[in-house]
Amino acid sequence: MLNSLAGWKRLLTVYLFPSIAVLLARWPAHDSEDIKNLRNNFESSNPTDFWGGFSALFYGNFPNFYPGWESLLLIFQWALATAGIIMVLVNAKKLPVRWSIPLLVILISLSTLVTRDALMLSLILFGIGCSFSYKQSNSKFKSIIIFLSIVSIFIASCFRPWVSPAIAILILYLFSNFRAPTRRFLRFLRILGFCFIFSISSLGAEIISSKSLQLEKSFPQQQVMMMDLSASACWSTNQESVKSSMEGLKYFYSDRKVPDYFCNTFRPTNWIHLFHIDMLTGNQPLFRLIPLNDSQTYKEIQNSWIRNIIQNPVDYIQTKFMYLSQTFLGGDTRRIHLLQPDYYADSNRSPLFLVFSALLLAPLDIVVSLHLISPFISIFWLGFFLIWRIRRKATDEEINEIFWLSAFQISWVVCTVIAYIGDTARFTYTSGAIVILILLCHREFRDESDL
């Protein structure tokens, strides 16, 4: 009993205290501009589905009492991520403290951003933690543990349904009994069927949420079409492709005419630049999004987009490869808060707290700035582990683990590129963080630990 009590005290000291320190560094989480806009939109007289129906359902109804909905959301995400990571680290057993503590601080720092992607990460981490506990547990609560794991991961997929095929692959990796049949064809059908049902369920949750909330149609898919058509118009050497793309893009301008300087304002990073003044001519484009509930205009753009893909598939694939290059290293974010003067100037919090917060979040800043959880780095490590295991003649099961993780990472990137609306790092860092967490918990990194 004493040994057990001493073990729990050590567990709380080693894992929980750093986690609480990160929570304090993030407090009170009043920098959630995108989620604030989503919630304000939900509370308006005519809420739209621009941020997604399921996101509106969750964030719009999230409790708002002391100390405020943003701080409560921070606590919620922190609790999920902390519980999940601790379950992983405890069940990984001999993972050294020199790996586990930095890993915990970085993942919780990433999970406590007040964004949809951070919420997804915290839910998935909790699901992974439950799956690790499920495999180690012999108790009568195994069915509850597996239920919590799958439900939390499924909820995460509903915030961005387009990556649900990748998340389905993660579940198949975590619970190998879902792909049990030994005959290859039957196993393939079972895997394909599960991914299809899971993806349709995520999409269904999104559609049902939008319908039940009676959200105005803002056609968020237009962002993908806009980026694809813009790239074809500016990058393609095929004049038919350029003409077809311009035909679709004209609906984004009030005068139904794409300006001659259009490509001066286009940037592959995101579509917001199309609003900007042309730096060469000084002209302001009459750019606009599709008006609410204007299904006719949306159909015209959609038809132009589909026609352009069918008639010029090579250009479409080339465009996606260009966008892949934008996302492969995680995109935009490179910043060390501790070294940024504006970090101190633009805040009403005390300088001492800002220094404390910046120091706690510095590991994440460094990891993000060096792109260490980008798809490129995670795929590099997957390749390294595969070669390592082959050289030491690992079992087929150990090698298959690498293939499943690779399928998860690659499918996440592919889904993100197909639905590309910008190279924001958070779109892909969730998958990279999950892959690296699982890899670090593999036995190659385990040695005797004092934990």
C-alpha positions as CSV (number, residue, x, y, z in Angstrom):
1,M,0.0,0.0,0.0
2,L,2.8,2.4,0.9
3,N,4.7,1.6,-2.3
4,S,1.5,2.2,-4.3
5,L,1.0,5.5,-2.4
6,A,4.6,6.5,-3.0
7,G,4.2,5.6,-6.7
8,W,1.1,7.9,-7.0
9,K,2.9,10.7,-5.2
10,R,5.8,10.4,-7.6
11,L,3.4,10.3,-10.5
12,L,1.6,13.5,-9.4
13,T,4.9,15.2,-8.8
14,V,6.6,14.2,-12.1
15,Y,3.6,14.5,-14.5
16,L,0.8,16.6,-12.9
17,F,2.9,19.6,-11.7
18,P,4.4,20.4,-15.2
19,S,0.9,20.0,-16.6
20,I,-0.6,22.5,-14.1
21,A,2.3,24.9,-14.8
22,V,1.3,24.9,-18.5
23,L,-2.4,25.5,-17.6
24,L,-1.3,28.5,-15.6
25,A,0.9,29.8,-18.5
26,R,-2.1,29.6,-20.8
27,W,-4.5,31.3,-18.4
28,P,-7.0,32.9,-18.9
29,A,-7.1,32.0,-22.6
30,H,-8.6,35.2,-23.9
31,D,-6.8,35.1,-27.3
32,S,-9.2,32.8,-29.1
33,E,-10.1,35.2,-32.0
34,D,-11.4,32.5,-34.4
35,I,-13.5,30.8,-31.7
36,K,-14.8,34.2,-30.5
37,N,-16.0,34.9,-34.0
38,L,-17.7,31.5,-34.2
39,R,-19.5,32.0,-30.9
40,N,-20.5,35.5,-31.7
41,N,-21.9,34.2,-35.0
42,F,-23.8,31.5,-33.2
43,E,-25.4,34.1,-30.8
44,S,-26.3,36.5,-33.7
45,S,-29.8,36.8,-35.2
46,N,-28.8,34.8,-38.3
47,P,-26.1,32.3,-37.4
48,T,-24.3,30.7,-40.4
49,D,-22.5,27.4,-41.0
50,F,-19.2,29.0,-42.1
51,W,-17.3,27.5,-39.2
52,G,-19.2,24.2,-39.5
53,G,-22.4,22.9,-37.9
54,F,-20.9,20.6,-35.3
55,S,-18.4,23.4,-34.2
56,A,-21.3,25.8,-33.9
57,L,-23.3,23.2,-31.8
58,F,-20.3,22.6,-29.5
59,Y,-18.9,26.0,-29.0
60,G,-22.2,27.8,-29.2
61,N,-23.6,25.8,-26.3
62,F,-20.4,25.5,-24.2
63,P,-21.1,26.7,-20.6
64,N,-20.5,30.3,-19.8
65,F,-20.1,30.9,-16.1
66,Y,-17.3,32.1,-13.9
67,P,-14.4,32.4,-14.9
68,G,-15.8,32.6,-18.4
69,W,-16.3,30.2,-21.3
70,E,-12.8,30.7,-22.7
71,S,-11.2,29.8,-19.4
72,L,-13.6,26.9,-19.0
73,L,-12.8,25.6,-22.5
74,L,-9.1,25.9,-21.6
75,I,-9.6,23.7,-18.5
76,F,-11.7,21.2,-20.5
77,Q,-9.0,20.8,-23.1
78,W,-6.3,20.7,-20.5
79,A,-8.0,18.0,-18.5
80,L,-8.6,15.8,-21.5
81,A,-5.0,16.2,-22.8
82,T,-3.5,15.7,-19.3
83,A,-5.5,12.6,-18.6
84,G,-4.7,11.1,-22.0
85,I,-1.0,11.7,-21.9
86,I,-0.6,10.5,-18.4
87,M,-2.5,7.3,-19.3
88,V,-0.1,6.8,-22.3
89,L,3.0,7.5,-20.3
90,V,2.0,5.3,-17.3
91,N,1.2,2.4,-19.6
92,A,4.4,2.9,-21.7
93,K,6.1,2.2,-18.3
94,K,9.8,2.4,-19.1
95,L,9.7,5.6,-21.2
96,P,12.5,7.6,-19.6
97,V,11.7,10.8,-17.7
98,R,14.1,12.7,-20.0
99,W,11.6,12.0,-22.9
100,S,8.3,12.0,-21.0
101,I,8.4,15.3,-19.3
102,P,9.3,17.5,-22.4
103,L,6.8,15.4,-24.4
104,L,4.1,16.1,-21.8
105,V,4.8,19.9,-21.7
106,I,4.9,20.2,-25.5
107,L,1.7,18.2,-26.1
108,I,-0.3,19.9,-23.4
109,S,1.0,23.3,-24.6
110,L,-0.3,22.4,-28.1
111,S,-3.6,21.0,-26.8
112,T,-4.4,24.1,-24.8
113,L,-4.6,26.6,-27.6
114,V,-8.2,27.7,-27.9
115,T,-8.7,26.4,-31.5
116,R,-10.6,23.6,-33.0
117,D,-7.4,21.7,-33.9
118,A,-6.2,21.9,-30.3
119,L,-9.6,20.6,-29.1
120,M,-9.3,17.8,-31.6
121,L,-5.8,17.0,-30.4
122,S,-6.9,16.9,-26.7
123,L,-9.9,14.6,-27.5
124,I,-7.7,12.3,-29.6
125,L,-5.0,12.2,-26.9
126,F,-7.7,11.2,-24.4
127,G,-8.8,8.5,-26.7
128,I,-5.3,7.2,-27.2
129,G,-4.7,7.2,-23.5
130,C,-7.9,5.1,-23.0
131,S,-6.8,2.7,-25.7
132,F,-3.4,2.2,-23.9
133,S,-5.3,1.6,-20.6
134,Y,-7.7,-0.8,-22.4
135,K,-4.8,-2.9,-23.6
136,Q,-3.3,-3.1,-20.1
137,S,-6.5,-3.5,-18.1
138,N,-8.0,-6.7,-16.9
139,S,-11.0,-5.1,-15.1
140,K,-14.7,-5.3,-15.8
141,F,-14.5,-1.7,-17.0
142,K,-12.8,-2.6,-20.3
143,S,-16.0,-2.1,-22.3
144,I,-16.4,1.4,-20.8
145,I,-12.8,2.3,-21.6
146,I,-13.1,1.3,-25.2
147,F,-16.4,3.2,-25.5
148,L,-14.8,6.4,-24.1
149,S,-11.8,6.0,-26.4
150,I,-13.8,5.6,-29.6
151,V,-16.4,8.2,-28.8
152,S,-13.8,10.9,-27.9
153,I,-11.9,10.2,-31.1
154,F,-15.1,10.2,-33.1
155,I,-16.1,13.6,-31.6
156,A,-12.7,15.0,-32.6
157,S,-13.3,13.9,-36.2
158,C,-16.6,15.8,-36.3
159,F,-14.8,19.2,-36.1
160,R,-13.0,18.6,-39.4
161,P,-14.9,15.8,-41.2
162,W,-12.6,15.8,-44.2
163,V,-9.8,14.2,-42.1
164,S,-12.1,11.5,-40.7
165,P,-10.7,8.8,-43.0
166,A,-7.3,9.4,-41.4
167,I,-8.8,9.3,-37.9
168,A,-10.6,6.0,-38.8
169,I,-7.2,4.5,-39.7
170,L,-5.8,5.7,-36.3
171,I,-8.7,3.8,-34.6
172,L,-7.9,0.7,-36.6
173,Y,-4.3,1.0,-35.5
174,L,-5.2,1.4,-31.8
175,F,-7.7,-1.5,-31.8
176,S,-6.3,-4.2,-34.0
177,N,-9.2,-6.5,-33.3
178,F,-11.3,-4.3,-35.6
179,R,-9.3,-5.7,-38.5
180,A,-9.4,-9.3,-37.2
181,P,-10.1,-11.6,-40.2
182,T,-7.0,-13.4,-41.3
183,R,-7.9,-13.6,-45.0
184,R,-6.5,-10.6,-46.8
185,F,-9.5,-9.8,-48.9
186,L,-12.0,-10.0,-46.0
187,R,-9.6,-7.9,-43.8
188,F,-9.4,-5.3,-46.6
189,L,-13.2,-5.1,-46.9
190,R,-13.6,-4.8,-43.2
191,I,-11.0,-2.0,-43.1
192,L,-12.6,-0.2,-46.0
193,G,-16.1,-0.6,-44.6
194,F,-15.1,0.8,-41.2
195,C,-13.3,3.8,-42.8
196,F,-16.3,4.5,-45.0
197,I,-18.9,4.2,-42.1
198,F,-16.8,6.3,-39.8
199,S,-16.3,9.0,-42.4
200,I,-20.0,9.1,-43.3
201,S,-20.9,9.3,-39.6
202,S,-18.6,12.3,-39.1
203,L,-20.1,14.0,-42.1
204,G,-23.6,13.1,-41.0
205,A,-23.0,14.7,-37.6
206,E,-21.9,17.9,-39.4
207,I,-25.0,17.9,-41.6
208,I,-27.5,17.0,-38.8
209,S,-25.9,19.7,-36.6
210,S,-26.4,22.4,-39.3
211,K,-30.0,21.3,-40.0
212,S,-31.0,21.1,-36.3
213,L,-29.5,24.6,-35.6
214,Q,-31.2,26.0,-38.8
215,L,-27.9,27.7,-39.7
216,E,-27.9,30.0,-42.7
217,K,-26.0,28.5,-45.7
218,S,-22.6,30.3,-46.2
219,F,-21.1,27.6,-48.3
220,P,-17.7,27.0,-46.5
221,Q,-16.7,24.7,-49.3
222,Q,-16.2,27.8,-51.5
223,Q,-12.8,28.3,-49.8
224,V,-11.5,25.1,-51.3
225,M,-12.9,25.9,-54.7
226,M,-11.5,29.4,-54.5
227,M,-8.0,28.2,-53.8
228,D,-8.0,25.6,-56.5
229,L,-9.4,27.9,-59.1
230,S,-7.0,30.7,-58.2
231,A,-4.0,28.4,-58.4
232,S,-5.1,27.2,-61.8
233,A,-5.7,30.7,-63.0
234,C,-2.2,32.0,-61.9
235,W,0.0,28.9,-62.2
236,S,-1.3,26.9,-65.2
237,T,0.3,27.2,-68.7
238,N,-2.9,25.7,-70.1
239,Q,-5.0,28.5,-71.5
240,E,-8.2,26.5,-71.4
241,S,-7.6,25.8,-67.7
242,V,-6.9,29.5,-67.1
243,K,-10.0,30.6,-68.9
244,S,-12.2,28.0,-67.1
245,S,-10.8,29.0,-63.7
246,M,-11.4,32.7,-64.4
247,E,-15.0,31.8,-65.4
248,G,-15.5,30.4,-61.9
249,L,-13.6,33.1,-60.1
250,K,-15.7,36.0,-61.5
251,Y,-18.5,35.1,-59.1
252,F,-16.3,36.2,-56.2
253,Y,-16.4,39.8,-57.5
254,S,-19.2,42.3,-57.2
255,D,-19.0,43.3,-60.8
256,R,-18.6,39.7,-62.0
257,K,-15.3,40.5,-63.5
258,V,-11.9,39.1,-62.4
259,P,-9.4,42.1,-62.4
260,D,-6.4,42.0,-64.6
261,Y,-4.1,42.2,-61.5
262,F,-5.8,39.2,-59.9
263,C,-2.6,37.1,-59.7
264,N,-0.8,40.0,-58.0
265,T,-3.0,39.5,-54.9
266,F,-3.2,35.7,-55.0
267,R,-1.0,33.9,-52.4
268,P,-0.8,30.1,-51.9
269,T,-0.8,30.7,-48.1
270,N,-4.6,31.4,-47.9
271,W,-7.4,33.1,-49.7
272,I,-7.6,36.2,-47.4
273,H,-5.0,37.9,-49.7
274,L,-7.6,38.2,-52.4
275,F,-9.2,41.0,-50.3
276,H,-5.9,42.9,-50.2
277,I,-4.9,46.0,-52.2
278,D,-2.7,45.2,-55.2
279,M,0.7,46.5,-54.3
280,L,1.7,47.2,-57.9
281,T,-1.4,49.2,-59.1
282,G,-2.8,50.3,-55.7
283,N,-6.2,49.1,-56.7
284,Q,-8.7,47.5,-54.3
285,P,-10.4,44.4,-55.7
286,L,-14.2,44.2,-55.3
287,F,-13.8,40.8,-53.8
288,R,-16.6,39.1,-51.9
289,L,-17.7,35.7,-50.6
290,I,-20.9,34.1,-51.8
291,P,-23.9,35.8,-50.2
292,L,-25.8,33.9,-47.6
293,N,-28.2,31.3,-49.1
294,D,-27.2,32.1,-52.7
295,S,-27.3,28.5,-53.9
296,Q,-27.4,29.5,-57.5
297,T,-24.1,31.3,-57.4
298,Y,-22.6,28.5,-55.4
299,K,-23.7,26.0,-58.0
300,E,-22.2,28.1,-60.8
301,I,-18.8,28.1,-59.0
302,Q,-19.1,24.4,-58.1
303,N,-19.8,23.5,-61.8
304,S,-16.8,25.6,-63.0
305,W,-14.6,23.9,-60.4
306,I,-15.7,20.4,-61.2
307,R,-15.5,21.1,-65.0
308,N,-12.0,22.4,-64.6
309,I,-10.9,19.2,-62.7
310,I,-12.5,16.9,-65.2
311,Q,-11.1,18.7,-68.3
312,N,-7.7,19.4,-66.8
313,P,-6.9,16.7,-64.3
314,V,-3.1,17.1,-64.6
315,D,-3.3,20.8,-63.7
316,Y,-5.5,19.9,-60.7
317,I,-3.0,17.3,-59.5
318,Q,-0.1,19.7,-60.0
319,T,-2.0,22.3,-58.0
320,K,-2.4,19.8,-55.1
321,F,1.3,19.0,-55.2
322,M,2.1,22.7,-54.9
323,Y,-0.2,23.0,-51.9
324,L,1.4,19.8,-50.5
325,S,4.7,21.7,-50.6
326,Q,3.0,24.4,-48.5
327,T,1.8,22.1,-45.8
328,F,4.5,19.4,-45.7
329,L,6.7,21.4,-43.3
330,G,3.6,22.8,-41.4
331,G,3.2,26.1,-43.1
332,D,3.4,29.5,-41.5
333,T,4.2,29.6,-37.8
334,R,7.7,30.6,-36.7
335,R,7.8,32.5,-33.4
336,I,9.5,32.4,-30.0
337,H,7.3,34.5,-27.7
338,L,10.1,35.1,-25.2
339,L,12.1,37.0,-27.9
340,Q,9.2,39.0,-29.4
341,P,9.0,42.6,-28.2
342,D,5.3,42.9,-29.3
343,Y,4.5,39.9,-27.0
344,Y,5.1,42.2,-24.0
345,A,3.8,45.4,-25.6
346,D,0.4,44.1,-26.6
347,S,-0.7,42.6,-23.3
348,N,-2.3,43.9,-20.2
349,R,-0.8,41.1,-18.0
350,S,2.1,41.7,-15.7
351,P,5.7,41.4,-17.2
352,L,6.5,38.7,-14.6
353,F,3.6,36.5,-15.7
354,L,4.5,37.1,-19.4
355,V,8.0,35.9,-18.8
356,F,6.8,32.9,-16.8
357,S,4.3,32.0,-19.6
358,A,6.9,32.5,-22.4
359,L,9.4,30.3,-20.6
360,L,6.8,27.5,-20.1
361,L,5.7,27.7,-23.7
362,A,9.2,28.1,-25.1
363,P,9.6,24.3,-25.8
364,L,6.5,24.4,-28.0
365,D,7.7,27.6,-29.7
366,I,11.0,25.9,-30.5
367,V,9.3,22.7,-31.8
368,V,6.9,24.6,-34.0
369,S,9.5,27.1,-35.3
370,L,11.8,24.2,-36.3
371,H,8.8,22.2,-37.7
372,L,9.6,19.2,-35.5
373,I,6.0,17.9,-35.5
374,S,5.4,18.7,-39.2
375,P,4.3,15.9,-41.6
376,F,7.8,15.9,-43.1
377,I,9.6,15.2,-39.8
378,S,7.0,12.6,-38.6
379,I,7.3,10.8,-42.0
380,F,11.1,10.9,-41.7
381,W,10.9,9.3,-38.2
382,L,8.5,6.7,-39.5
383,G,11.0,5.8,-42.2
384,F,13.8,5.7,-39.7
385,F,11.9,3.3,-37.4
386,L,10.9,1.1,-40.4
387,I,14.6,0.7,-41.4
388,W,15.6,0.2,-37.8
389,R,13.1,-2.6,-37.3
390,I,13.8,-4.3,-40.5
391,R,17.6,-4.3,-39.8
392,R,17.0,-5.8,-36.3
393,K,14.6,-8.4,-37.8
394,A,11.6,-7.2,-35.9
395,T,8.3,-9.2,-36.0
396,D,5.7,-8.6,-38.7
397,E,3.4,-7.1,-36.1
398,E,6.1,-4.4,-35.1
399,I,6.6,-3.6,-38.8
400,N,2.9,-3.4,-39.4
401,E,2.6,-0.8,-36.7
402,I,4.8,1.5,-38.7
403,F,2.8,0.9,-41.8
404,W,-0.4,1.8,-40.0
405,L,1.0,4.9,-38.5
406,S,2.4,5.9,-41.9
407,A,-1.1,5.3,-43.4
408,F,-2.6,7.6,-40.8
409,Q,-0.1,10.4,-41.3
410,I,-0.1,10.2,-45.1
411,S,-3.9,10.1,-45.3
412,W,-4.2,13.1,-42.9
413,V,-1.9,15.1,-45.2
414,V,-3.7,13.9,-48.4
415,C,-7.1,14.9,-46.9
416,T,-5.8,18.3,-45.8
417,V,-4.3,19.0,-49.2
418,I,-7.5,17.9,-51.1
419,A,-9.5,20.3,-48.8
420,Y,-6.8,22.9,-48.8
421,I,-7.7,26.4,-47.7
422,G,-4.4,27.6,-46.3
423,D,-1.0,26.4,-45.0
424,T,-1.7,27.1,-41.3
425,A,0.5,24.8,-39.3
426,R,-2.2,23.7,-36.9
427,F,-4.0,21.9,-39.8
428,T,-1.3,19.2,-39.9
429,Y,0.5,19.4,-36.5
430,T,-2.2,17.4,-34.8
431,S,-1.3,14.3,-36.8
432,G,2.4,14.9,-36.5
433,A,2.2,15.2,-32.7
434,I,0.2,12.0,-32.4
435,V,2.7,10.0,-34.6
436,I,5.7,11.2,-32.6
437,L,4.0,10.5,-29.3
438,I,3.3,6.9,-30.3
439,L,6.8,6.5,-31.8
440,L,8.4,7.7,-28.6
441,C,6.4,5.2,-26.6
442,H,7.8,2.3,-28.7
443,R,10.4,0.0,-27.1
444,E,13.4,1.4,-29.0
445,F,13.4,4.4,-26.8
446,R,12.7,2.6,-23.5
447,D,15.3,2.0,-20.9
448,E,15.4,1.8,-17.1
449,S,13.8,4.8,-15.5
450,D,13.5,6.1,-12.0
451,L,9.8,6.6,-12.4
